[in-house]
Amino acid sequence: MPTATITAAAIRTDLTFAQLPRTIVWHAQVTSTMDLARAALATASDAELPLLVGADEQTAGRGRRGRVWVAPPSSALLMSLALRPHWLAPAEAGVLVWLMGVALCEAIRSTTGLEPRLKWPNDVLIDGHKVAGVLLEASSTSSQLEHVIIGCGINVSASPPADLVRYPATHLDAHTAKPTERLILLRAVLLRLDTWYTGLATDFAATHLALFAAWHALLDTIGTPIHVETAQGTLHGIAEAVEPDGTLRLRTADGQLHLITSGDVFG
């Protein structure tokens, strides 16, 4: 098991962040880091944001569509990032999913030597198995984002029980020669998040293109036969491409093209 203790002070030691996080709160146990981040947004000043809420254990963790997220104590990185990116148009909120996905892949590669990939739209894979997931919650007006919470869970030394997951899961230590230090991995994730987020905030057009290219290059989904579960039903076909706005282009056997903005992908 990883041995380094995670505290706000340990995360910040010898690190300087340009944009995020400005505030770090880390707990031994919480119900859900998303819940705590949401509550913090109600009273936090702009000077306190972006705010990182993390925990060694969640008792009511959730994934996409309210699915249960289970991890033994200190076996995963469980965190949520609370932001007020008023400069980001509501239609561009999905770029923050790319932000987290790319940062996770870059940090995992740099700290473990593994080669993670992405499953559209928001899962991180190792050898075709899910090792991390991203959850985005946003509130907006017609003209601007009011707030965003990006939730993330990375399986480090344990995987969730097979009967609780819909996609084959794994954990980092199943693929490495030595245990992964959660603190080292977390610091690497935050540095990559800070770099990409600072770029988006200061030169959105150029960084958006670069981030999309990085995210697209990591996608395992393109060119493969898949089925996608959407709110309208299940579609089967070939994932042809992903548009610059993140929309998945799926071609079914009858030659029809479907543009999918949200759904669960299975091989």
N, C-alpha and C positions, 0 to 999 in steps of 0.2 A: 504494500500500500504506500502511496505517497506520504512523505513525512513532513514536508514544509507546512507550517501553520499559515493560514491566510488571515491577514488583518488588513485594515485600511493602510496602516503605516508600512507594512511589509510590501504591499502593492506599490506604494509610491517611492520606496527607497531607491534613490539614485535615478529616478525617472522624471522627465519633464514632459508634460502634455500641452500641446498648443491649444486645443479646443476641448477635448474630453478625456476623462471625466473631470469636472471641477470638484465634485463631491463624491466620496466613496463611503458606503455603509455596508459592512459585512456582518452576517449573523451566523450563529451555530445552527439554528433551526428557525424556519418560518413556515407559514402556510403556503405562500407563493410569493416569489420575488416580483411578479407582475402586480399582485395586489398591493404590495408595499410601495412599489414605484408609482402606482396610480394614486395612492393616498398622499404620497410625498408631493406630487405635482399640484395638489390642491392648495398647498401653502408655501411651496418653494419659490424663492425669488429667482429672477433671471440670472442673477449672479451665482446662484448655487447650482445651476444647470449647465451642462448635462450632468445627471446624477446616476451613479452606478449603485444598484442594490444587488448584493450577492449573498449566497447562503451555502453552508455545508450540507444542509438537508432541507427538503421541502415536504410538508405533510399533505399538501393539496396542490401539487404541481400539475400544470395542464399543458398540453400541446395544442396543435391546430384543431379547430372544431370542438374544443372542450375535452379532448381525449386526455386520459390520465397519463401523467409522467411520473414514473417511479424510479428512485435511485437510492441505494443504501447510503448512510451518512459518509461524507467525505469521499465518495466514489466518483463524483461528477463535478463539473463546473456549472453552476446554476446561477444565472444572473439576468438582470433586466436593466436596460439603459433608458432613462427618462429624458426626453428632449423637448424643447420648444423651437423647432426650426421654422420660424415664421417666414424665412427667406425662401422656403421650398414650396412650390405650388402643390396643391392637393393631388393633382394628377401624377406628380413625380414621386409620391411617397414610396412607391415600390423600389426606388433606387436604394432605399435603406435596407431592404432585404438583400440586395446584391452586396451592399457594403458589409453586412455582417457575414454573409456566406464567403465572400472573398477573403475577408480578414481571418476567419476561422481556418480556411484552407492554407493561407500563407503562414499563419502561426503554427499550425500542426506540422507543416512541412519543415519549418525552420527549427522546431524544438524536438521533433521525433525522427525526422528523415523520411516519414511516410509520404505517400503521394495521394492525398485526398481528392475526391471529385465531388461534383454537385449533381443532385437530382432536382430537376425543375419542379417547383419553383424555389424550394427553401431547405432542402436536406443535404447534409454532408455525408459522403459515403467513403468507406474504406473497403476495398475489394468487393464492391457491390452491396455492402451492408451499411445500414444507417448508424452513424456514430454521433451525429449532432443534428439538431433541428433549430429552426428560427421561427419566432412568432412575432408578428407585427400588429400593433394596435394603434389606431390613429383617430384623432378628432379634428375636424376642420370646419371652416366656414366655406362659403362659395369661392372665396378668394385666397385663403391662406390656411396652412396647417396650424391648429391651435396647440396640439401636443402630439407626441409620438412616444410609444414605449416599444422597444425592441427586446424581446425575450430570447434567451438562448440556453440550451442545455447540451453539454458535451459529455458523453460517456467516457470516463477516463479509466477506471479500474474495474468496472462492472457493467453489465448490460441488463436492460429491463427483462422481466420474464417474457418468454415467447408468447404466452397467452394474453399479454397486455399490449402487444404491438401488432400492427397490420403489415409491417414491412420488416424483413430480416434485420436484426440489430446486432451491433458489435460494440467493442470498447477499445480504446487505444492500446492498452496494455496487452491485449490479445495479439497484437501485431508488432510489438517492440521487444527488444532483448532485456530491457530494464524498465522498472516502473516510471511512469510519467509524473513529474512533479507538477501538481496543479497550479502552484503559485507561478512557476516559470512559464507555463503555458498561458495562464491568465495575463501576465504582464506582456507577453508577446502579442496576444489578441488585442489588448488595449492600445499598444503602440501602432498596430496596423489600422485599427479603427480610427485612431487619432489622425493618422496620416491621410487616410482616404476622406474622412469627414472634413478635415481642414481644407483639403483640396476642393471638395464640393462647395463649402461655404465661401471660399475666396475666388474660385474660378469654376463655376458650375459646368459650363459648356464643355470645356476641355477635360475636366475630371470625369464628367458623366460618360464621355466617349471612352476614356481609358478604363473606367470601372466596368462599363458594359463589355468591353473587349476582354478584360480579365475574367469576368463572370462567365461570359459565353465560352471562353476557351476551357473552362473547368467543367462545363456541362457534359454529363455522361448520357443525357437523354437524346441528343440530336442524332438522327440517322438510324434510330433503333425502333423496332416494333414495340408498341406500348398499348396499354389501355388506360384511359383517364376517366375517373369518376368525377362528374360535375353535378351541380344542382339540378341540371336538366336530364341527367342520365349518364350512362357509360358509353364511351366511344372507343373503338379499336382502330388502330392504324399505325402509320409511320410518322414519327416526330421529324418533320422536315427541317424546321428552323425555328428560331426565336426572333421576334421583331425587336427593334431598339427600345420599345417600351416594355419589353418583357413578355409580350403575348406569344403563346406557343402556337405554331402552325402544325396542325395534324391532318394528314391525308388518309382518309379511309379507303377501304378496298374498292369502293364504287367510284373512286376518283374525286370525291367531294373534299374540299378544303374547309377545315374548321379552325376558327381562331379562338383560342382558349385563354382566358385571363386568370382563371382560378380553378383548381381541381387537384385531386390526388392521383399521382402517376404510379403505375405498376408495370413491370416488365413482362 
